[in-house]
Amino acid sequence: MVWKPDDARDAYEAFLSSVSAGHEQPESAWSLFTLAAAACHARLTGDINELVALEHVQGFTPLPHQIETAARVIRELRGRAILADEVGLGKTIEAGLVMKEYQLRGLARKMLVLTPASLVLQWTRELNEKFRLGAFAQRNEWSWTQYDVLVASLDTAKRDPHRSALLSNEWDLVVVDEAHKLKNSRTRNWQVVNQIPNKYMLLLTATPMQNELRELHTLITLLKPGALGNPQDFVAAHVESRRTPKDPVALKSQLKTIMIRNRRMDGGTNLPPRQVSVVPLDLTSEERALYDGVQTFLREEYTHRKEARVSMLPLITLQREICSSPYAAMMTLEKMQKRAKQPGASSAIDHLLRLAEKIQTYTKVDKVIHMLEGIDDKCVIFTEYRATQDFLLYMLKKNGVSAVPFRGGFGRGKKDWMKELFSKHIQVLVATESGGEGINLQFCHNMINFDLPWNPMRLEQRIGRIHRLGQKHDVHVWNLSTNNTIESHIVQLLQEKIRMFELVIGELDYIVSGEVAGTKFEQGILDAAMTSLSDDDLYQRLSTLGDSVLKTNRLRKESEVWT
């Protein structure tokens, strides 16, 4: 039920009768009237049995789980909640419904959405086209006071003079997208959000906890300070170890009062099936010579760096790049040669660069071009590396395939332009890992993973760009895998042990999703690759690593707190 003119008229007529009968002085009677009207308004808006917003959305029909989530946020959680749906299930739609409902009921006028810079225009369009909210993208210091519904970058918001302008406003509703970036209360991100005056707040993240349980406390403190006690009380009451709660049932009960999480496995999302295939490839003799040479170099460097206790990150990068493309590996080798202090290392790198220059045929590129002829439709190609992306774009153009890039370094306008070109004119979008964040490509249903991330969650996030709500077709995903390389073992690890192609995102979200967890997982793969005595030994080592992940996942499910 919403506030109607008849209700106001009845209250006003009662006010006039009271004055005319001499029961009240006009001034005091008017005060009583305004109080009565406010009480009536609060009563009517407080009893929300149906969402008025559903009559005002356009161009789409919200799914049942999205409607139920928005209703729960308003009815049960009083407009302060973590929306933790898995990737692709429509957290933006849920937030839009809540915003529209509060706007229609007169409970929220000043509304702010904070999001990564790359998603500002996307959010603005969604709110205007689907919910007619009258949203504007923040562009200058004056925007903070000029518009009632504003979409802004969190990175911009935390810097002066924008920070001061932001905090000087009283906001009715604040929405923070990618809220896992607020997991540390010592960061400027968390501190500025914590200082924003607000009545209602929504935090959107598929991974409300990435590395440890205390991150939950940090997020919830933004919404309901003290709800879980202070950090010490929370640890004492709920934390058995970093990722294991003492009493999952008790913690789950508390989380239900502030967090909603919808999962694909719960059904009702109407997502079409995905079909994932592995495409095995044999390297040419020149490519094999370079790969084997890099492995020998990596083993020597691994031993040296382990003894010297220095970072293994360059080795992880090179090991992954050699499976991506010789071009990407060459770029890193050249950087390593410039920093090499030992003559032997410099000479070894020089030898590898000469081997790379001998390569004339690129197995993966040739296979992609052949596959695109058979697909004869739009296709997203993912790679982890900018160098591989540039090389792919060059080779595709050389072979008459229309393609555009998409990467993290692009500004808002250029990303929109690339997506528009891909949607209407171009066959292929070549995207890097960072560029894929937040891009929605439901109009495309084909994906080629030119190289594979070692972190299973990143693979799921790639697939989630096209396998998401709004997709009308079966999704086809091809993962290229070069035989007798670490890449082929990674595919085996993902398929046979972690079974990432059958699992949905969320199953492993806080085992291998966060920066710390992901790095340890990748370090484990490098350790296995560098210390194995044979190919069979490497398989066994990676198999054991996969078993440990499954064991952790099983223990986590036994102490599940999400649903």
C-alpha positions as CSV (number, residue, x, y, z in Angstrom):
1,M,0.0,0.0,0.0
2,V,1.2,3.5,-0.8
3,W,0.4,7.0,0.4
4,K,-2.8,8.2,-1.3
5,P,-4.4,11.6,-1.5
6,D,-7.5,10.4,0.3
7,D,-5.4,9.7,3.4
8,A,-4.0,13.2,3.5
9,R,-7.5,14.7,2.8
10,D,-9.0,12.7,5.7
11,A,-6.3,13.9,8.1
12,Y,-6.7,17.5,6.8
13,E,-10.5,17.5,7.3
14,A,-10.0,16.2,10.9
15,F,-7.6,19.0,11.5
16,L,-10.2,21.6,10.2
17,S,-13.0,20.1,12.3
18,S,-10.8,20.3,15.4
19,V,-10.0,24.0,14.7
20,S,-13.6,25.0,13.9
21,A,-14.9,23.2,17.1
22,G,-12.4,25.2,19.1
23,H,-10.7,22.1,20.4
24,E,-7.3,23.2,19.3
25,Q,-5.5,26.4,18.4
26,P,-4.5,26.5,14.7
27,E,-0.8,26.4,15.4
28,S,-1.0,23.4,17.8
29,A,-3.6,21.7,15.6
30,W,-1.4,22.0,12.5
31,S,1.4,20.3,14.5
32,L,-0.9,17.5,15.4
33,F,-1.9,17.2,11.7
34,T,1.6,17.0,10.4
35,L,2.5,14.4,13.1
36,A,-0.7,12.4,12.2
37,A,0.1,12.6,8.5
38,A,3.7,11.5,9.1
39,A,2.5,8.6,11.2
40,C,0.0,7.5,8.6
41,H,2.7,7.7,5.9
42,A,5.1,5.6,8.0
43,R,2.4,3.0,8.6
44,L,1.5,2.7,5.0
45,T,5.1,2.5,3.7
46,G,6.2,0.2,6.5
47,D,3.8,-2.6,5.5
48,I,5.3,-3.6,2.1
49,N,3.5,-6.7,1.0
50,E,4.0,-6.1,-2.8
51,L,6.7,-4.2,-4.6
52,V,5.3,-1.1,-6.3
53,A,8.5,-0.9,-8.3
54,L,7.5,-3.9,-10.4
55,E,4.9,-1.8,-12.2
56,H,7.6,0.7,-13.2
57,V,10.4,-1.4,-14.6
58,Q,10.8,-1.5,-18.3
59,G,12.3,-3.8,-21.0
60,F,12.7,-6.8,-18.7
61,T,10.9,-9.0,-16.2
62,P,12.7,-9.5,-12.9
63,L,13.2,-13.1,-11.9
64,P,11.5,-14.6,-8.8
65,H,14.7,-14.7,-6.7
66,Q,15.4,-11.0,-7.5
67,I,11.9,-9.9,-6.5
68,E,12.1,-12.0,-3.3
69,T,15.6,-10.5,-2.5
70,A,14.4,-6.9,-2.9
71,A,11.3,-7.6,-0.8
72,R,13.4,-9.2,2.0
73,V,15.8,-6.2,2.0
74,I,12.9,-3.8,2.5
75,R,10.6,-5.8,4.7
76,E,13.0,-7.8,6.9
77,L,16.5,-6.1,6.7
78,R,15.3,-2.5,6.8
79,G,17.2,-1.5,3.8
80,R,20.7,-2.4,5.2
81,A,22.0,-5.6,3.6
82,I,24.8,-7.5,1.9
83,L,23.7,-8.8,-1.5
84,A,26.0,-11.8,-2.0
85,D,24.5,-13.6,-5.0
86,E,26.9,-15.6,-7.1
87,V,28.2,-13.9,-10.3
88,G,25.7,-13.4,-13.0
89,L,22.5,-13.8,-10.9
90,G,21.5,-10.1,-11.0
91,K,22.7,-8.2,-8.0
92,T,22.3,-5.0,-10.0
93,I,18.7,-5.8,-10.7
94,E,18.0,-6.5,-7.0
95,A,19.7,-3.2,-6.0
96,G,17.7,-1.3,-8.7
97,L,14.4,-2.7,-7.4
98,V,15.2,-1.6,-3.9
99,M,16.2,1.9,-5.1
100,K,13.1,2.3,-7.2
101,E,10.8,1.0,-4.4
102,Y,12.2,3.5,-1.9
103,Q,12.0,6.3,-4.4
104,L,8.4,5.6,-5.3
105,R,7.4,5.4,-1.6
106,G,9.1,8.7,-0.8
107,L,11.6,7.0,1.5
108,A,14.7,7.8,-0.5
109,R,15.4,10.8,-2.7
110,K,19.2,11.3,-2.5
111,M,20.8,8.0,-3.7
112,L,24.4,7.1,-4.4
113,V,26.0,4.2,-6.2
114,L,29.8,3.7,-5.7
115,T,31.4,1.3,-8.2
116,P,34.6,0.6,-10.0
117,A,35.3,3.3,-12.6
118,S,34.9,0.9,-15.5
119,L,31.3,0.2,-14.4
120,V,30.0,3.8,-13.8
121,L,28.4,4.3,-17.2
122,Q,27.1,0.7,-17.2
123,W,25.3,1.2,-13.9
124,T,24.0,4.6,-15.0
125,R,22.4,3.1,-18.1
126,E,21.0,0.2,-16.2
127,L,19.3,2.4,-13.6
128,N,17.8,4.7,-16.2
129,E,16.8,2.2,-18.9
130,K,15.4,-0.5,-16.7
131,F,14.2,1.5,-13.6
132,R,13.8,5.1,-14.8
133,L,15.6,6.4,-11.8
134,G,17.0,9.6,-13.3
135,A,20.6,8.6,-12.5
136,F,23.6,10.7,-13.6
137,A,27.3,9.7,-13.8
138,Q,29.5,11.8,-11.5
139,R,31.9,13.9,-13.6
140,N,33.1,16.8,-11.5
141,E,33.0,18.2,-7.9
142,W,29.6,19.9,-8.4
143,S,28.0,16.6,-9.3
144,W,27.8,15.5,-5.7
145,T,25.2,18.2,-4.9
146,Q,23.6,18.7,-8.3
147,Y,21.9,15.3,-8.8
148,D,19.6,13.3,-6.6
149,V,20.6,9.9,-8.0
150,L,24.4,9.7,-8.7
151,V,26.7,7.0,-9.9
152,A,30.4,7.5,-9.0
153,S,33.7,5.8,-8.9
154,L,34.8,4.7,-5.4
155,D,38.4,5.7,-6.4
156,T,37.3,9.2,-7.2
157,A,35.1,9.5,-4.1
158,K,37.9,8.8,-1.7
159,R,40.1,11.6,-3.0
160,D,39.7,15.3,-2.2
161,P,38.0,17.6,-3.1
162,H,35.4,14.9,-4.0
163,R,35.6,13.2,-0.6
164,S,34.7,16.4,1.2
165,A,31.8,17.1,-1.2
166,L,30.6,13.6,-0.9
167,L,30.6,13.6,2.9
168,S,28.9,17.0,3.1
169,N,25.7,15.4,1.7
170,E,23.0,13.5,3.6
171,W,22.3,10.4,1.5
172,D,19.2,8.4,1.9
173,L,20.5,5.2,0.2
174,V,24.1,4.2,-0.6
175,V,24.9,1.2,-2.9
176,V,28.5,-0.1,-3.1
177,D,29.3,-2.5,-5.9
178,E,32.3,-4.9,-5.7
179,A,32.1,-4.4,-1.9
180,H,34.8,-7.0,-1.2
181,K,37.1,-4.1,-1.8
182,L,36.0,-2.9,1.6
183,K,37.3,-6.0,3.5
184,N,40.1,-4.1,5.3
185,S,39.0,-1.3,7.7
186,R,42.4,0.3,7.5
187,T,42.0,1.2,3.8
188,R,40.8,4.6,2.5
189,N,38.0,2.7,0.6
190,W,36.5,1.4,3.9
191,Q,37.0,4.6,5.8
192,V,35.3,6.9,3.3
193,V,32.3,4.5,3.0
194,N,32.1,4.3,6.7
195,Q,31.9,8.1,7.0
196,I,29.1,8.6,4.4
197,P,25.9,9.8,6.1
198,N,23.2,7.4,5.1
199,K,19.8,5.9,6.1
200,Y,19.9,2.7,3.9
201,M,22.9,0.9,2.5
202,L,23.5,-2.1,0.2
203,L,26.8,-3.8,-0.3
204,L,27.1,-6.0,-3.4
205,T,29.7,-8.7,-3.7
206,A,29.8,-12.4,-4.8
207,T,32.6,-13.0,-2.3
208,P,31.8,-11.3,1.0
209,M,34.7,-13.3,2.5
210,Q,37.8,-14.0,0.5
211,N,40.6,-14.9,2.8
212,E,39.3,-15.0,6.4
213,L,36.2,-14.8,8.5
214,R,37.1,-11.4,10.0
215,E,36.4,-9.8,6.6
216,L,32.7,-10.6,7.3
217,H,32.9,-8.5,10.5
218,T,34.5,-5.6,8.6
219,L,31.7,-5.5,6.0
220,I,28.9,-5.9,8.5
221,T,30.3,-3.1,10.7
222,L,29.6,-0.7,7.8
223,L,25.9,-1.8,7.9
224,K,25.3,-2.5,11.5
225,P,28.1,-1.4,13.8
226,G,28.3,-3.7,16.8
227,A,26.0,-6.3,15.4
228,L,28.8,-8.9,15.7
229,G,30.5,-7.2,18.6
230,N,34.0,-5.6,18.3
231,P,36.7,-7.5,16.4
232,Q,38.0,-9.2,19.5
233,D,34.5,-10.3,20.6
234,F,33.8,-11.6,17.1
235,V,37.0,-13.7,16.9
236,A,36.4,-15.1,20.4
237,A,32.7,-16.0,19.7
238,H,32.9,-17.2,16.1
239,V,36.4,-17.9,14.8
240,E,37.9,-21.4,15.2
241,S,40.6,-20.6,12.6
242,R,40.9,-18.0,9.8
243,R,38.3,-19.7,7.6
244,T,36.6,-22.0,10.1
245,P,33.7,-20.8,12.3
246,K,33.3,-22.2,15.8
247,D,29.6,-22.5,15.5
248,P,28.4,-22.3,11.9
249,V,24.7,-22.6,12.8
250,A,24.9,-19.6,15.2
251,L,26.9,-17.5,12.7
252,K,24.6,-18.4,9.9
253,S,21.6,-17.3,12.0
254,Q,23.2,-13.9,12.5
255,L,24.2,-13.5,8.9
256,K,20.6,-14.1,7.8
257,T,19.7,-10.8,9.4
258,I,22.0,-8.9,7.2
259,M,23.1,-11.0,4.1
260,I,21.2,-12.6,1.2
261,R,22.9,-15.1,-1.1
262,N,21.3,-16.7,-4.1
263,R,23.2,-19.6,-5.8
264,R,22.8,-21.2,-9.2
265,M,22.4,-24.6,-7.7
266,D,19.3,-23.4,-5.9
267,G,17.5,-23.3,-9.2
268,G,15.0,-20.8,-10.6
269,T,17.6,-18.8,-12.5
270,N,16.6,-20.2,-16.0
271,L,20.2,-20.1,-17.2
272,P,20.8,-22.1,-20.4
273,P,23.3,-25.0,-20.2
274,R,27.0,-24.4,-20.8
275,Q,29.1,-26.8,-22.8
276,V,32.8,-26.8,-22.0
277,S,35.3,-28.6,-24.2
278,V,39.1,-29.1,-24.1
279,V,41.0,-28.6,-27.3
280,P,44.3,-30.5,-27.1
281,L,47.1,-29.3,-29.3
282,D,50.6,-30.5,-30.2
283,L,53.4,-27.9,-30.3
284,T,55.6,-27.6,-33.4
285,S,59.3,-28.7,-33.0
286,E,60.4,-25.0,-32.7
287,E,57.7,-24.3,-30.1
288,R,58.7,-27.4,-28.1
289,A,62.4,-26.4,-28.1
290,L,61.5,-23.1,-26.6
291,Y,59.1,-24.6,-24.0
292,D,61.7,-27.2,-22.9
293,G,64.4,-24.5,-22.8
294,V,62.3,-22.3,-20.6
295,Q,61.6,-25.2,-18.3
296,T,65.3,-25.9,-17.8
297,F,65.9,-22.2,-17.2
298,L,63.0,-22.0,-14.7
299,R,64.3,-24.9,-12.7
300,E,67.7,-23.4,-12.3
301,E,66.2,-20.0,-11.3
302,Y,63.8,-21.7,-8.9
303,T,66.6,-23.3,-7.0
304,H,68.6,-20.1,-7.0
305,R,65.7,-17.9,-5.8
306,K,64.7,-20.4,-3.2
307,E,68.1,-20.4,-1.7
308,A,68.3,-16.6,-1.8
309,R,64.7,-16.3,-0.5
310,V,63.5,-13.9,-3.2
311,S,60.2,-13.6,-4.9
312,M,59.0,-16.4,-7.2
313,L,56.5,-14.2,-8.9
314,P,58.6,-13.6,-12.1
315,L,58.9,-17.4,-12.5
316,I,55.2,-18.0,-12.1
317,T,54.6,-15.3,-14.7
318,L,57.1,-16.8,-17.2
319,Q,55.8,-20.3,-16.6
320,R,52.3,-19.2,-17.4
321,E,53.3,-17.0,-20.3
322,I,55.2,-19.7,-22.1
323,C,51.9,-21.6,-22.2
324,S,50.1,-18.5,-23.5
325,S,52.3,-17.4,-26.4
326,P,56.1,-17.2,-27.3
327,Y,55.5,-13.5,-27.8
328,A,54.4,-13.0,-24.2
329,A,57.3,-15.0,-22.9
330,M,59.8,-13.0,-24.9
331,M,58.6,-9.8,-23.3
332,T,59.3,-11.2,-19.8
333,L,62.6,-12.8,-20.9
334,E,63.8,-9.4,-22.2
335,K,63.0,-7.7,-18.9
336,M,64.7,-10.5,-16.9
337,Q,67.8,-10.1,-19.1
338,K,68.1,-6.4,-18.4
339,R,68.0,-7.2,-14.6
340,A,70.2,-10.3,-14.8
341,K,73.3,-10.0,-12.6
342,Q,75.0,-13.3,-13.4
343,P,76.6,-13.8,-16.8
344,G,75.3,-17.3,-17.0
345,A,71.7,-16.2,-16.6
346,S,72.1,-13.5,-19.2
347,S,73.6,-16.1,-21.6
348,A,70.7,-18.6,-21.0
349,I,68.1,-15.9,-21.6
350,D,69.8,-14.9,-24.8
351,H,69.7,-18.5,-26.0
352,L,65.9,-18.6,-25.3
353,L,65.3,-15.4,-27.2
354,R,67.0,-16.9,-30.2
355,L,64.9,-20.0,-30.0
356,A,61.8,-17.8,-29.9
357,E,62.8,-16.0,-33.0
358,K,63.0,-19.2,-34.9
359,I,59.3,-20.0,-34.5
360,Q,57.4,-19.4,-37.7
361,T,54.1,-21.3,-37.0
362,Y,52.0,-20.6,-34.0
363,T,49.9,-23.6,-33.1
364,K,47.4,-21.9,-30.9
365,V,46.8,-19.0,-33.3
366,D,46.3,-21.3,-36.3
367,K,43.8,-23.4,-34.3
368,V,41.8,-20.3,-33.2
369,I,41.6,-19.0,-36.8
370,H,40.4,-22.4,-37.9
371,M,37.8,-22.6,-35.1
372,L,36.4,-19.2,-35.9
373,E,35.7,-20.3,-39.4
374,G,33.6,-23.1,-38.0
375,I,31.9,-21.0,-35.3
376,D,30.8,-18.3,-37.8
377,D,29.4,-16.2,-35.0
378,K,30.5,-13.8,-32.4
379,C,33.2,-15.1,-30.0
380,V,35.1,-13.8,-27.0
381,I,38.7,-14.8,-26.7
382,F,40.3,-14.5,-23.3
383,T,44.0,-14.3,-22.5
384,E,45.8,-13.3,-19.3
385,Y,48.4,-11.2,-21.0
386,R,48.5,-7.9,-22.9
387,A,51.4,-9.1,-25.1
388,T,49.4,-12.2,-26.2
389,Q,46.4,-9.9,-26.8
390,D,48.4,-7.6,-29.1
391,F,49.8,-10.6,-30.9
392,L,46.4,-12.2,-31.4
393,L,44.9,-9.0,-32.7
394,Y,47.7,-8.7,-35.2
395,M,47.4,-12.3,-36.4
396,L,43.6,-12.1,-36.7
397,K,43.7,-9.0,-38.7
398,K,46.4,-10.6,-40.9
399,N,44.0,-13.5,-41.6
400,G,41.0,-11.3,-42.3
401,V,39.2,-11.8,-39.0
402,S,37.5,-8.6,-37.6
403,A,38.5,-8.2,-33.9
404,V,38.6,-5.5,-31.3
405,P,40.5,-5.4,-27.9
406,F,39.1,-5.0,-24.4
407,R,41.4,-4.4,-21.5
408,G,41.7,-2.8,-18.1
409,G,43.6,0.2,-19.2
410,F,40.8,1.5,-21.4
411,G,38.7,4.4,-20.1
412,R,34.9,4.2,-19.7
413,G,34.2,5.6,-23.1
414,K,36.6,3.4,-25.0
415,K,35.3,0.3,-23.2
416,D,31.7,1.2,-24.2
417,W,32.9,1.8,-27.8
418,M,34.6,-1.6,-28.0
419,K,31.6,-3.4,-26.6
420,E,29.3,-1.5,-29.1
421,L,31.6,-2.4,-32.0
422,F,31.6,-6.1,-30.9
423,S,27.9,-6.1,-30.5
424,K,27.0,-4.7,-33.9
425,H,29.9,-4.9,-36.3
426,I,32.8,-7.1,-35.2
427,Q,33.1,-10.9,-34.9
428,V,35.7,-11.3,-32.2
429,L,36.4,-9.5,-28.9
430,V,39.9,-10.3,-27.5
431,A,39.8,-9.5,-23.8
432,T,42.4,-9.6,-21.0
433,E,41.6,-10.8,-17.4
434,S,41.5,-7.2,-16.0
435,G,39.4,-6.0,-18.9
436,G,36.8,-8.6,-18.3
437,E,35.7,-7.3,-14.9
438,G,32.1,-6.2,-15.0
439,I,31.5,-6.5,-18.7
440,N,28.2,-8.2,-19.7
441,L,28.2,-10.0,-23.0
442,Q,24.9,-12.0,-23.0
443,F,24.5,-11.4,-26.7
444,C,27.5,-13.6,-27.3
445,H,27.5,-17.3,-26.5
446,N,30.9,-18.5,-27.7
447,M,34.2,-18.3,-25.8
448,I,37.7,-19.5,-26.4
449,N,40.2,-19.5,-23.5
450,F,43.5,-19.0,-25.4
451,D,45.3,-19.6,-22.1
452,L,44.1,-20.9,-18.8
453,P,44.4,-19.1,-15.5
454,W,45.8,-21.2,-12.7
455,N,43.1,-20.0,-10.3
456,P,39.8,-21.8,-11.0
457,M,37.8,-18.8,-9.8
458,R,39.2,-16.7,-12.6
459,L,38.1,-19.2,-15.2
460,E,34.6,-19.1,-13.8
461,Q,34.6,-15.3,-13.8
462,R,35.6,-15.4,-17.5
463,I,32.7,-17.8,-18.4
464,G,30.4,-15.6,-16.3
465,R,30.8,-12.8,-18.8
466,I,28.5,-14.6,-21.2
467,H,26.9,-17.3,-19.1
468,R,24.7,-15.0,-17.0
469,L,21.1,-13.9,-16.8
470,G,19.9,-12.7,-20.1
471,Q,21.7,-15.3,-22.1
472,K,19.3,-16.9,-24.6
473,H,21.4,-19.6,-26.1
474,D,23.5,-22.6,-24.9
475,V,27.0,-21.3,-24.0
476,H,30.0,-23.0,-25.7
477,V,33.4,-22.7,-24.1
478,W,36.6,-24.1,-25.6
479,N,39.8,-24.3,-23.5
480,L,43.0,-24.6,-25.5
481,S,45.5,-27.0,-24.0
482,T,49.0,-27.8,-25.3
483,N,49.9,-31.5,-24.8
484,N,52.9,-32.4,-22.5
485,T,53.0,-29.0,-20.9
486,I,52.1,-27.6,-17.5
487,E,49.0,-26.3,-19.2
488,S,47.7,-29.8,-19.9
489,H,48.2,-30.8,-16.3
490,I,46.3,-27.7,-15.2
491,V,43.4,-28.8,-17.4
492,Q,43.5,-32.3,-15.8
493,L,43.7,-30.7,-12.3
494,L,40.6,-28.6,-13.0
495,Q,38.6,-31.4,-14.6
496,E,39.5,-34.5,-12.6
497,K,40.1,-33.0,-9.1
498,I,38.5,-29.7,-8.7
499,R,35.9,-30.5,-11.4
500,M,35.6,-26.8,-12.0
501,F,33.6,-27.3,-15.2
502,E,30.8,-29.0,-13.3
503,L,31.0,-26.8,-10.2
504,V,29.4,-23.4,-10.2
505,I,31.0,-20.3,-8.8
506,G,30.7,-20.1,-5.1
507,E,31.9,-23.7,-4.4
508,L,35.5,-22.6,-4.2
509,D,35.0,-18.9,-3.7
510,Y,36.9,-18.4,-0.5
511,I,39.4,-21.2,-1.0
512,V,41.1,-19.9,-4.2
513,S,39.5,-16.5,-4.9
514,G,41.2,-14.0,-2.7
515,E,44.7,-12.5,-3.4
516,V,46.3,-14.5,-0.6
517,A,44.5,-17.8,-1.3
518,G,45.0,-17.5,-5.1
519,T,48.7,-16.8,-4.7
520,K,49.3,-19.8,-2.5
521,F,47.4,-22.0,-4.9
522,E,49.5,-20.8,-7.8
523,Q,52.7,-21.1,-5.8
524,G,51.8,-24.7,-5.1
525,I,51.5,-25.4,-8.8
526,L,54.9,-23.8,-9.5
527,D,56.5,-25.8,-6.7
528,A,55.1,-29.0,-8.1
529,A,56.3,-28.1,-11.6
530,M,59.8,-27.1,-10.6
531,T,60.6,-30.0,-8.2
532,S,58.9,-33.0,-9.9
533,L,61.3,-35.6,-11.1
534,S,59.2,-36.8,-14.0
535,D,55.9,-36.1,-15.8
536,D,54.2,-38.8,-13.8
537,D,55.6,-37.3,-10.6
538,L,54.2,-33.9,-11.6
539,Y,50.8,-35.5,-12.2
540,Q,50.8,-37.0,-8.8
541,R,51.9,-33.8,-7.1
542,L,49.2,-31.8,-8.8
543,S,46.7,-34.6,-8.0
544,T,47.6,-34.2,-4.3
545,L,47.2,-30.5,-4.5
546,G,43.7,-31.0,-6.0
547,D,42.8,-33.4,-3.2
548,S,43.8,-30.8,-0.6
549,V,41.6,-28.2,-2.3
550,L,38.7,-30.7,-2.3
551,K,39.3,-31.6,1.3
552,T,39.3,-27.9,2.3
553,N,36.1,-27.4,0.3
554,R,34.4,-30.4,2.1
555,L,35.4,-29.0,5.5
556,R,34.1,-25.6,4.4
557,K,30.7,-27.0,3.3
558,E,30.4,-28.8,6.7
559,S,30.8,-25.4,8.4
560,E,28.8,-23.5,5.7
561,V,27.6,-20.1,6.8
562,W,26.4,-18.6,3.6
563,T,22.8,-20.0,3.3
